[in-house]
């Protein structure tokens, strides 16, 4: 799960509205959802590179949500639905405990794969693995087990911190896509091992953090 920079605001109409809110409308308010849902979702997909914020599984083509698709602070295509641009996903309130009072808070939103989002639901969270925080660093907090293709807490951390990280890996469903990730990355790694391609010649459109950690681990093993 890579660090996410949410300071890039393309949907400025929504953000100005959110900044002025004294009381948030309910999340199931159909009028509000119709007005701003697409603007929030597409802005997040732009920032996340078309990937699920937690698992980095592919959700939509980056070109569909590139910077040129905004005009006057709004996503140009207002009459579309998420299903029109995305293979599956929705807005996740990272901390569900504040959803009732602050349903439209930008700071609490990520765009996440549908199955991952449903399983996470309203579970309690720990901000140690909130990927847009100042101190979040995937390389300090996480390790990647190449044999099982799962993320675990960095074993260099103290035991208590490892427990916090591992709990959040489970809560966010980061390993929920491990079978898809394994199949996708093993094909890439095999080409490299057989010298059909180098690491530098190999590109990935999903699971970027796992790929980079595989690269680091395997290159270190050769030294």
Long-range contacts (C-beta under 8 A, 24 or more apart in sequence): 1-53, 1-54, 1-55, 1-56, 1-129, 1-131, 1-138, 1-142, 1-151, 1-172, 1-174, 1-209, 2-56, 2-131, 2-138, 2-208, 2-209, 3-131, 3-132, 3-136, 3-137, 3-138, 4-47, 4-48, 4-53, 4-110, 4-131, 4-132, 5-47, 5-132, 6-44, 6-47, 6-106, 6-107, 6-132, 8-43, 8-46, 8-47, 9-43, 9-106, 10-42, 10-43, 10-46, 10-67, 10-70, 10-73, 10-75, 11-36, 11-39, 11-40, 11-42, 11-43, 11-70, 11-73, 11-74, 11-75, 12-73, 13-39, 13-72, 13-73, 13-74, 14-39, 14-40, 14-43, 14-73, 14-74, 14-106, 15-106, 16-73, 18-104, 18-105, 18-106, 21-104, 24-101, 24-102, 24-103, 24-104, 24-105, 25-103, 25-104, 26-100, 26-103, 27-93, 27-99, 27-103, 27-104, 32-104, 36-104, 37-82, 37-91, 38-75, 38-77, 38-78, 38-80, 38-81, 38-82, 39-74, 39-75, 40-91, 40-104, 40-106, 40-109, 41-82, 41-89, 41-90, 41-91, 41-111, 42-69, 42-75, 42-85, 43-75, 44-91, 44-109, 44-110, 44-111, 45-85, 45-86, 45-111, 48-110, 48-111, 49-208, 51-206, 51-208, 52-89, 52-111, 52-112, 52-113, 52-116, 53-92, 53-110, 53-111, 53-112, 53-131, 54-110, 54-112, 54-113, 54-116, 54-120, 54-131, 54-172, 54-173, 54-174, 55-112, 55-113, 55-116, 55-173, 55-174, 55-176, 55-177, 55-181, 55-207, 56-206, 56-207, 56-208, 56-209, 56-210, 57-113, 57-116, 57-177, 57-180, 57-181, 57-206, 57-207, 58-87, 58-205, 58-206, 59-86, 59-87, 59-88, 59-89, 59-111, 59-113, 60-85, 60-86, 60-87, 60-89, 88-113, 88-114, 88-115, 89-113, 89-114, 89-117, 90-114, 90-117, 92-117, 92-120, 94-125, 94-130, 95-125, 95-127, 96-121, 96-122, 96-123, 96-125, 97-122, 97-124, 107-132, 113-177, 115-173, 115-176, 116-172, 116-173, 116-176, 116-177, 119-173, 119-176, 120-171, 120-172, 120-173, 123-171, 124-171, 125-168, 125-171, 125-172, 126-164, 126-167, 126-168, 126-171, 128-161, 128-164, 128-165, 128-168, 129-165, 129-168, 129-169, 129-172, 138-209, 139-213, 141-165, 142-169, 142-209, 142-213, 143-213, 144-209, 144-210, 144-213, 144-214, 144-217, 146-214, 146-217, 146-218, 148-178, 148-182, 149-178, 149-181, 149-182, 149-185, 149-186, 149-210, 150-175, 150-178, 151-175, 151-210, 181-207, 181-210, 185-210, 185-211, 185-214, 189-214, 189-218
